[in-house]
């Protein structure tokens, strides 16, 4: 059992013990009801305390049962709460540290609640596209008040227990303990003091009204609608809480249950639940055990003080890890430090960072012009120009100066990490850490595992990634790794669509309506069209048979590199990022089309979206076959965290699964018949074809 039972005089204590957050799995639920029955059968016991072991009261649902039939196996959480409410002896919840989701619903079912200060309290189900499904929308408004409860339910954000205790008229907490350390003793004393009070108080019996009634809830719906585009759950939360104010408790519970079940089947909730699991799965490497010893990382070195080097440095300064930043010239160092200061000062001005924290972070930064000053660093990250000769010079120097056991990381976005490792006498210590720009903001970190990268290096960098608040995804070595290898095919499709009759604005609008943060042409302008041009020139040499549209080359020949030059596929006004369509660019595309003898056709938005998204899916299937990614959900995380794929669609692989792989393959076969497209590319990857034929999914 994952619920322990002890008796202290006339008070029984039930302690949830299901690490790490006392998830309410079937074993725990059964343990609670068994212990409850035992306490009620013991004539010497007058009251019961329910609490959690370790660092949580309860974090809610057990992640191991997430979405499985076991989550509803009796006793389900509703049955456990009913058993507590029906207990003839008072049950006091002793809440501490974390009380979230089903954990808070469990506490609301108890007769009394004593909370430690500093406890994080939340109903975060909305973040999974759901609403609380065990009475949270019905009990919390009764215990806390309608408005603060609705705000908590719609936002899913945690609030500290002592803040909640300050709400006027709240009945959520009967007492705030002096401290977490004294909570257990205070809860037992409180239980003893109410042992003979009858009738037992129930949150479900409390009144629940809002003075403005329907007008308030209409206002709430309007507010939620503007903030939660593409997500149905927040508006449904409003409906459920309104039901708490207009219906009897049992009828409100029925409304909550019906909404919960309907939300479970929405593609948005499925996507959010997929992301929740995928993010946790990404941190696990199949052949690197969880107990792999870690290398100690107390100090970092960063080579390069440019935009990327400065952004990378900020991640570690934010986490309280000292950084030594190296450049070849003092003025480059000064510019880099000034940019870091400017970024922090902007946060201070907006109230997002306190002045003392800013000063503390800057005190952790030192600069140098000498490689010898890096000798004591535990890890070094190179962020220099993306050219193999430059990388070679840097890694030979690092091999010379870095202490044994130091991790040598490259921020390369496309280059061969194995080749970079070969420039050293310690390839086992070399790893790729591909940060995404701006590195101090973007959550994605591609961890590129070389053929000789040691397991303890992999384990260490995955832990460090978490410490600097990155979502780390492991990639094998190939040109472009996961993200950029896929985006090349996406970009090729964008070019073919221009040749066939589209404008850049039409393509961008179609994919942005689908939910992307920006389309391929706005993205090219942001990144710099010259970068893609350089890659294509390399491809023309390496893969002369690969088909490309030449339109983007013509654009670059005009010097239209994007936002940095004020002109790309679109025009830009200094200081603004608005993309303004340019008639000359459209004319250039039309003239090129005419020179190729192509008669333009009307391309539907549906075709645009399918060709762009399915190009990602097909290349991703090849990536899985090649072993570059270990699981499809890792690819989803790369595209959600680094490339602006719409969150509510759950990533390209999850989206393909929801569309149906059979349908994806049929569409690809149609695209292969298009003489202006690349028929060879549209042959479904063997893995994709196999899964489609067997009626299976990627995830």
KAWO-V94016 format. One line per field, one symbol per residue. ss: DSSP state (~ for helix, > for strand, _ for the rest). phi: phi as a letter, one per 40 degrees, with the letter a starting at -180 (. if undefined). burial: + if it has 9 or more other ideal C-beta (glycine too) atoms within 8 Angstrom, else -. Layout:
ss: ???
phi: ???
burial: ???
This chain:
ss: __>>>>>>__>>>>>>_________~~~~~~~~~~~~~~~~_____>>>>>>_____>____~~~___~~~~____~~~~~~~~~____>>>>>>__>>>_~~~~~~~~__>>>>____>>>_~~~~~_______~~~~~~~~~_~~~~~~~~~~___>>~~~~__________>>______~~~~~~~~~~~_________~~~________~~~~~~~~~~~~~~_____~~~~~~~~~~~~~~__~~~~~~~~~~~~~~~~__~~~~~~~~~~~~~~~~________________>>>>>___~~~~~~~~~~~~___>>>>>___~~~~~~~~~~~~~~~~~~~~_____~~~~~~~~~_>>>>__~~~~____>>>>_____~~~~~~~~~~~~~~_____>>>>______~~~~~_____~~~>>>>>>________>>>>>______~~~~~~~~~~~~~___>>>>>_______~~~~~~~~~~~~~~~~~~___~~~~~~~~~~~_____~~~~~~~~_~~~~~~~~~~~~~~________~~~~~~~____>~~~_>__>>________>>_~~~~~~~~~~~~~_________~~~~~~~~~~~~~~~~~~~~~______~~~~~~~~~~~____~~~__~~~~~~~~_~~~~~~~~~~~~_____________~~~~~~~~______
phi: .bbcbbbbgcbcbbbcabdcbfcccdcccccccccccccccccccbabbbabcgbacachdcdcbdgcdccbcccccdccccccdcccbcbbcbcafbbbfccccccccccabbbccgccbabcddcbgbbdbbgccccccccbhcccccdccccgccbcdcccccccgcbcbcabccacccddccccccdccbdbcacccbdccccaabdcfdccccdcccccdccbdgbccdccccdccccccbbcdccccccdcccdcccdcccccdcccccdcccccccbbdbbdccddbccbbabbbchbcdcccccdcdccccgbcbbbbbcbcccccccccccdcccccccccgcacdccdcccccccbbabbdcccccccabbcbbdcaccccdcccccccccccdgccbbbcdbacccccccccbcbdcccacbccbccccbcccbccccccbccccccccccccdcccgbccbcbccacgfccccccccccccdccccdcicbdcccccccccchccaccccccccchccccccccdccdccbccccbccdcccccccgcchccbgaacbcbcdgbbccbdbcccccdccccdcccgcccbcbccccdccccccccccccccccccgcbcaccccdcdcccbbgccdcbghcccccdcchcccccccccccccccccbdccccdddccccccccgbbcc
burial: -++++-+---++++++++--++++++++++++++++-+++-+--+++++++++--+++++++--++----+---+++-+++++++-+-++++++++++++++++++++++++++++++++++++++-+++++++++++++++++++-+++-+++-+--++++-++-+--++++--++--+-+++-+++-+++-++-------++-+-+-+--+--++-+++--++--+--+++++++++++++++---+-+++-+++-++-++--+++++++++++++++++--+------+--+-+-+++++++++++++++++++++-+++++++----++-+++-+++-+++-++----+----+--++-++-+++-+--+--+++++++----+-+++-++++++-++---++++++++++-+++++-++-++-++++++++--++-+-+++++++-++--+++++++++++-+-+++++++++-+++++++++++++++++++++-+++++++++++-+++-+++++++++++++-++-++--++-------++-++++++---++++-+-++++++------+-++--++-+++-++----+----+-+--++++++++++++++++++--++--+++++++++++--++++++++++++++--+--++-+++-++-+--+++-++-++-+++-++-----++
